[in-house]
């Protein structure tokens, strides 16, 4: 007998989706471009940098054909600053650090004057769409010009930060700066953010009855996947409890309805009459 599938997407499926993130590599030997379903890849010509999907970069890294350049946020200094924002900034005591801005937007959501607004892409049927993670360049290495412009804003965790960080630590730890410290900072960030998500469950009672919601701005894919089953179970239980309370209240009101105008003194007077 087959076991039922777990509710929501599994962690392995989330990692599979994260492997489509684009990363920057430095090739160690020449390699022609490959024809993939998503389109051709860049030809590799050392020492020029190239952008490849994460799964292909990890495969070439295991074959010692490329070195992976870590993204801007996967440095000890950036992770330490993000952890400081998560723990010490009063504006994010119960919230999460802001996610990376969308193309053509600043951290506050305002469009940059120097960059044009984002343009939609087209599907094979000609329908317009705007790309979302993992189809956004949130894990590629920055150029010197982009680094100087991004240095004005604090670093931000992308949508697949936990998956990308763990996969790079497992397969390309020699390309990272102080991998042991990065592993420790990722663990601390995960614990701090999971504690915030568990703390947010206190408002689920109100959210289950339609009186509010839980803010998940800045939450990563793996964090949502890990908490989806637990949060959904809690909300379903609270809905059942609320429904039973409402049913009991209606039954009580139905019982009190005929006796609502009852007055003992008036009945005694009618009996004497």
C-alpha positions as CSV (number, residue, x, y, z in Angstrom):
1,X,0.0,0.0,0.0
2,X,1.5,3.3,-1.0
3,X,1.8,6.0,1.7
4,X,0.1,9.3,1.0
5,X,2.3,12.2,-0.1
6,X,3.0,14.9,2.5
7,X,1.2,18.1,2.3
8,X,2.9,20.7,0.2
9,X,6.3,20.6,-1.5
10,X,9.0,18.4,0.0
11,X,12.5,19.7,0.9
12,X,14.1,17.6,-1.9
13,X,11.7,19.2,-4.4
14,X,12.6,22.6,-3.1
15,X,16.3,21.8,-3.6
16,X,15.6,20.6,-7.1
17,X,14.0,24.0,-7.9
18,X,16.9,25.8,-6.3
19,X,19.3,24.1,-8.7
20,X,18.0,26.3,-11.5
21,X,19.4,29.4,-9.8
22,X,22.0,31.1,-11.9
23,X,25.5,31.4,-10.4
24,X,28.8,32.8,-11.6
25,X,31.7,30.5,-12.5
26,X,35.4,31.0,-13.6
27,X,36.2,28.2,-16.1
28,X,39.4,26.3,-15.9
29,X,39.2,24.9,-19.5
30,X,37.3,25.7,-22.7
31,X,33.9,24.3,-23.2
32,X,31.4,25.0,-25.9
33,X,27.9,26.2,-25.1
34,X,25.3,23.5,-24.4
35,X,21.8,23.4,-25.8
36,X,19.4,23.1,-22.9
37,X,15.6,23.3,-22.6
38,X,15.8,26.8,-21.2
39,X,18.2,27.9,-24.0
40,X,21.9,27.7,-24.8
41,X,24.5,28.3,-22.1
42,X,27.5,30.6,-22.5
43,X,30.7,29.1,-23.9
44,X,33.4,28.8,-21.3
45,X,36.6,30.6,-22.1
46,X,39.1,31.0,-19.2
47,X,39.6,33.2,-17.4
48,X,36.4,35.1,-18.4
49,X,33.5,34.7,-16.0
50,X,30.3,33.0,-17.1
51,X,26.8,32.5,-15.7
52,X,25.5,28.9,-15.5
53,X,22.6,27.1,-13.8
54,X,23.6,25.9,-10.3
55,X,23.2,22.2,-11.2
56,X,25.5,22.5,-14.2
57,X,28.0,24.6,-12.2
58,X,28.1,21.9,-9.5
59,X,28.6,19.2,-12.0
60,X,31.5,21.0,-13.7
61,X,32.9,21.8,-10.2
62,X,33.0,18.1,-9.3
63,X,34.8,17.5,-12.6
64,X,37.3,20.3,-11.7
65,X,36.5,22.3,-14.8
66,X,35.3,25.5,-13.1
67,X,35.5,27.4,-9.9
68,X,32.3,28.9,-8.5
69,X,32.3,32.5,-7.4
70,X,30.1,32.9,-4.3
71,X,27.3,35.5,-4.5
72,X,27.5,38.8,-2.6
73,X,25.4,37.7,0.3
74,X,27.4,34.5,0.9
75,X,30.3,36.2,2.5
76,X,31.0,36.2,6.3
77,X,30.7,40.0,6.5
78,X,27.4,40.0,4.7
79,X,25.9,37.2,6.7
80,X,27.1,38.8,9.9
81,X,25.4,42.0,9.0
82,X,22.1,40.2,8.1
83,X,22.2,38.3,11.4
84,X,22.7,41.6,13.2
85,X,19.7,43.1,11.4
86,X,17.6,40.0,12.3
87,X,18.5,40.2,16.0
88,X,19.4,43.8,17.0
89,X,17.3,46.0,14.6
90,X,14.1,47.0,16.4
91,X,12.3,47.3,13.1
92,X,12.8,43.5,12.5
93,X,12.2,42.2,16.0
94,X,9.2,40.1,14.9
95,X,9.7,40.5,11.1
96,X,12.3,39.2,8.7
97,X,15.1,41.1,7.0
98,X,13.9,42.6,3.6
99,X,14.4,40.5,0.5
100,X,16.5,41.6,-2.5
101,X,14.9,44.4,-4.5
102,X,13.3,43.4,-7.8
103,X,15.0,44.5,-11.1
104,X,14.7,48.2,-11.5
105,X,13.7,48.8,-7.9
106,X,15.4,50.0,-4.8
107,X,15.1,48.4,-1.3
108,X,12.2,50.5,-0.4
109,X,10.3,49.6,-3.6
110,X,11.1,52.9,-5.4
111,X,12.4,52.7,-9.0
112,X,15.9,53.8,-9.7
113,X,16.2,56.8,-11.9
114,X,19.3,55.4,-13.6
115,X,17.9,52.0,-14.6
116,X,14.8,51.4,-16.8
117,X,11.8,49.7,-15.4
118,X,11.7,45.9,-15.7
119,X,10.4,44.5,-19.0
120,X,8.3,41.4,-19.1
121,X,9.4,38.4,-21.0
122,X,7.4,36.4,-23.5
123,X,6.3,32.8,-23.4
124,X,6.3,30.5,-26.5
125,X,2.6,31.6,-26.9
126,X,3.5,35.2,-26.7
127,X,2.1,35.8,-23.3
128,X,4.0,38.4,-21.2
129,X,5.3,37.4,-17.7
130,X,7.7,38.7,-15.1
131,X,10.4,36.2,-13.9
132,X,10.5,35.2,-10.3
133,X,13.0,33.1,-8.3
134,X,14.8,31.0,-9.3
135,X,14.8,32.9,-12.6
136,X,16.2,36.1,-11.1
137,X,19.9,36.8,-10.9
138,X,20.0,36.9,-7.1
139,X,22.9,34.5,-6.7
140,X,25.3,35.7,-9.4
141,X,28.6,37.5,-8.5
142,X,28.4,41.3,-8.8
143,X,30.6,43.3,-11.1
144,X,32.7,46.1,-9.5
145,X,30.2,48.7,-10.7
146,X,27.3,46.7,-9.2
147,X,29.2,46.1,-6.0
148,X,29.9,49.8,-5.5
149,X,26.2,50.6,-6.1
150,X,24.9,47.7,-3.9
151,X,27.4,48.5,-1.1
152,X,25.2,51.4,-0.2
153,X,22.4,49.1,0.8
154,X,22.6,46.2,3.4
155,X,22.8,42.7,1.9
156,X,19.7,40.6,1.6
157,X,18.9,36.9,1.6
158,X,17.5,35.6,-1.7
159,X,14.5,33.3,-1.9
160,X,16.6,30.1,-2.1
161,X,19.3,31.3,0.3
162,X,19.4,28.2,2.5
163,X,19.4,25.7,-0.3
164,X,22.1,27.5,-2.4
165,X,24.3,28.1,0.7
166,X,24.2,24.4,1.8
167,X,24.8,23.1,-1.7
168,X,27.8,25.4,-2.2
169,X,29.2,24.5,1.2
170,X,29.0,20.8,0.3
171,X,30.4,20.9,-3.3
172,X,32.5,24.1,-3.4
173,X,33.6,24.9,0.1
174,X,37.2,25.6,-1.3
175,X,35.8,28.5,-3.3
176,X,34.2,30.2,-0.3
177,X,35.8,32.6,2.1
178,X,36.0,31.0,5.6
179,X,33.5,28.2,5.0
180,X,33.3,27.1,8.6
181,X,32.2,30.6,9.7
182,X,29.7,30.7,6.8
183,X,28.3,27.4,7.9
184,X,27.9,28.7,11.5
185,X,26.3,31.9,10.4
186,X,23.8,30.1,8.2
187,X,22.9,27.9,11.1
188,X,22.4,30.9,13.4
189,X,20.3,32.7,10.8
190,X,18.1,29.6,10.3
191,X,17.5,29.3,14.1
192,X,16.7,33.0,14.5
193,X,14.3,33.0,11.6
194,X,12.6,29.8,12.6
195,X,12.1,31.2,16.1
196,X,10.3,34.2,14.5
197,X,8.1,31.9,12.5
198,X,7.2,29.9,15.6
199,X,6.5,33.1,17.4
200,X,4.2,34.2,14.6
201,X,2.0,31.2,15.3
202,X,0.5,33.1,18.2
203,X,-1.6,35.2,15.7
204,X,-2.9,32.2,13.8
205,X,-5.9,32.0,16.0
206,X,-7.0,35.4,14.7
207,X,-5.9,34.5,11.1
208,X,-8.0,31.3,11.2
209,X,-11.2,33.3,11.9
210,X,-10.5,35.8,9.1
211,X,-9.3,38.6,11.4
212,X,-5.8,39.0,10.1
213,X,-2.8,37.2,8.6
214,X,0.9,36.3,9.1
215,X,3.4,38.4,7.3
216,X,5.9,36.2,5.4
217,X,7.8,39.0,3.5
218,X,11.4,37.9,3.2
219,X,10.9,34.2,4.1
220,X,12.8,31.7,2.0
221,X,11.5,28.7,0.1
222,X,12.9,26.1,2.4
223,X,11.6,27.9,5.5
224,X,8.1,28.0,4.1
225,X,8.3,24.3,3.1
226,X,9.4,23.2,6.5
227,X,6.7,25.2,8.3
228,X,3.9,24.6,5.8
229,X,2.7,21.3,7.3
230,X,2.8,22.5,10.9
231,X,1.1,25.8,10.2
232,X,-1.6,24.3,8.0
233,X,-2.3,21.7,10.7
234,X,-2.5,24.4,13.4
235,X,-4.9,26.5,11.2
236,X,-7.1,23.6,10.5
237,X,-7.3,22.7,14.2
238,X,-8.1,26.3,15.1
239,X,-10.8,26.4,12.4
240,X,-12.4,23.3,13.8
241,X,-12.3,24.7,17.3
242,X,-13.8,28.0,16.1
243,X,-16.6,26.2,14.2
244,X,-17.5,24.1,17.3
245,X,-17.6,27.3,19.4
246,X,-19.8,29.0,16.9
247,X,-22.1,26.0,16.8
248,X,-22.4,25.9,20.5
249,X,-23.1,29.6,20.6
250,X,-25.9,29.3,18.1
251,X,-27.5,26.3,20.0
252,X,-27.4,28.4,23.2
253,X,-29.0,31.3,21.4
254,X,-31.7,29.0,20.0
255,X,-32.5,27.6,23.5
256,X,-32.6,31.1,25.0
257,X,-34.8,32.5,22.2
258,X,-38.3,31.3,23.5
259,X,-37.4,32.1,27.1
260,X,-35.9,35.5,26.4
261,X,-39.1,37.4,27.2
262,X,-39.8,35.3,30.3
263,X,-40.6,37.2,33.5
264,X,-41.3,35.2,36.7
265,X,-43.3,38.1,38.3
266,X,-45.6,38.5,35.4
267,X,-46.5,34.8,35.4
268,X,-47.2,34.9,39.2
269,X,-49.6,37.8,38.6
270,X,-51.4,36.0,35.8
271,X,-51.8,32.9,38.0
272,X,-53.3,35.0,40.9
273,X,-55.7,36.6,38.4
